């Protein structure tokens, strides 16, 4: 494994394109200025001292940095992050929370710790002659992740999620990540696959993420639909068929219910 390519430290936007074929998680520390962007169909604004962690970079749109915007960014491949992530159940709660709000407003002390983590990782990435480069890089990234967990826990509270619930939620989200929602949007389908009842799956989802299972199914579905609606070469009938809706009319009602506008109005 080429660990140099698994971790990239940059000091400007655009080093790794949001539409890159290779998936990278982005950890951005704002040093000065501001930056507006749209993520997960919601608008966010970064200020100096804010840390933004984006797991799904293809959901980012309308990035608008100010003229004086400066930052440090750690790009890391998902597989590398998995190797570095400590065996703690906090990761699940944190990743779900960051999916809904990827911005953390750090205190001055936290900013110092975070900047130190970024600088050290940048230094370690360049130290390719180190005899234990792989282990050293993994350890440095894990330290940074633990600090990110600590920042998040201090802002949003600690997690008391059981290992069993983490396992169920992880498998549920993995099915959604794989696009199962295009054919199945009923909680019962996922519950059956996970060998639990629909009620239990929704209870687990609510406890882990704050939202019932149906919320996540609809969220993944509508994010995919909005991405396709922006592609004007696709007709509404084609998009409806991709998601196995019974009719274009039902597809239109689903979009209006979840976005508040008809597909035609959204596209305009």
PyMOL commands that set and color helices and strands:
alter all, ss='L'
color gray80, all
select helices_A, chain A and resi 3-6+57-59+78-84+90-100+108-126+133-156+163-177+180-182+187-193+198-209+213-229+236-242+248-259+263-267
alter helices_A, ss='H'
color red, helices_A
select strands_A, chain A and resi 7-10+25-32+34-39+42-47+50-54+60-65+70-76+103-105
alter strands_A, ss='S'
color yellow, strands_A
deselect
rebuild
show_as cartoon
